[in-house]
Amino acid sequence: MAAQISAEELMTALTRIAPWIRGVSEHQPARAEIAAAVRLSARYLAQLHPGKTVELRVPPFVAVQLIEGTTHTRGTPPHVVECDPDTWLGLVIGTIPANFDNNPKINASGIRSGEVAALLPLIKIL
């Protein structure tokens, strides 16, 4: 079983790169910092809302299953949310609205994929 992620650990990772996520800094963080923030935030969301109904994919860094309900075991899951790391981090801190239907950078399929939108933003960073 994976170690639990604390809110403080997640907040630290996000705060380090928050100016870049918000678009107020042109300095792009190191790939490792972006990867850590993406992985921690996706895994933290899955930790808060465990299950195997929806698969959240943020390539190339992480894929997690979350939300209680039916269990998916093989092949392509019926409910998937996929986006790039920049978009995911914007959703996580609230700089990008969690409106999956109107954002071409978010690929959401399956009737339960919208439940992920209801869980965002995960953390507000001012």
N, C-alpha and C positions, 0 to 999 in steps of 0.2 A: 504494500500500500504506500502511495506517495505521501510525503510529509505535508502536513497542513500548511497553507500559506496564510500568514497573518495580514490583516489590513495594513499594518504599519510597513511590512515588507513591500506590499503592492504600492502603497502611497510613496514610499521612497523611490522606487523604480520609476513611477510616473512623474513625480516631481522633478527628477533629474532632467527629463526631456520635455516637460510640459510647455516651455516656451516654443519649442520646435513644433509640437503637436498643434498648439494654438495658432501657429503661423506668425508669431512675433519675433522669431529668431531664424535667420537664414542658415545658421550653423547647424548642419545635420549631425546628430549624435552618431557615435560609433555603432556599427551594425550590432555589436554585442549588447549595447544598451537598449536598442530598439527591440531586439529579440527577447531580452529579459522582460521588458515591459509587456510585450505581446503575450509571451508564455505565461507570465504570472497573472495577468488580467483574465485570460481565457480560462486558466485552471482555477482561479479564484471564483469566477462565475460558476463553473461546473461544481466547485466545492459548495457554493451556496445553494445551488439548484441541481442536486444530483439526479441522475437518471440516464437513460439511453435512448430517448425519443428523438432528440434533435442533435445533429452533428454540426458543430461550429468549426469551420476551417479558416485558418489564417496562414496561407502558404507564404513562405516556406518554413514558417516557425512552429506551428502547432495545429493540432486538431483535437477537439474534445467532444465528448458526448455529455449531454445534460438534459434536464427536465424529465420528471417522472412520467411514466406511461408505458406504451408498448416498447419492447426491447428489440433492437435491431442487432443482428449477429453477422450477416454475410452480405456481400455485394454493396451496391449503392444504397445508402439510407434513404428512406422516403421523405425525410424532413432535413434539409441542409441549409445552412447559412454560410456563405463564403465571401470573403473580401480580402483586400490587400492590407498589409500591416498599417499603413498610414490611415486608411479609412477606419479600421478597427479601433485604433487608439483614439481617433476623433470621436467615435461612438462611445468609447469607454469613459471619456472625461466630459462628454456633452457638447463638444464644439461642432459635431455633425449630428443633425437630428436623426433619431432612430426610426426613420420612415423608409422601410425597405422597398416599398412599392415605387417610390419616386427617386431612387438613387441608383443610377446605372453602375456604380462601383460595388454594389451589393447584389450578390446572386442568392436569392432566397427561394427555395422550392419546398413544396409540401405545406399542407394547411396549418401545421403546428410551428412552422419556422417563424411566424410572426410573434410567437410567444417570447422569443429572444429579444425582440424590439422592446417589449414591455419591461424587460429587466435592465434596460439601459437608460441613461448613463449609469455606469457602475459606481463611479466616484466623481464628484464635481471638484475640479481644481480651478480656483479663480486666478 
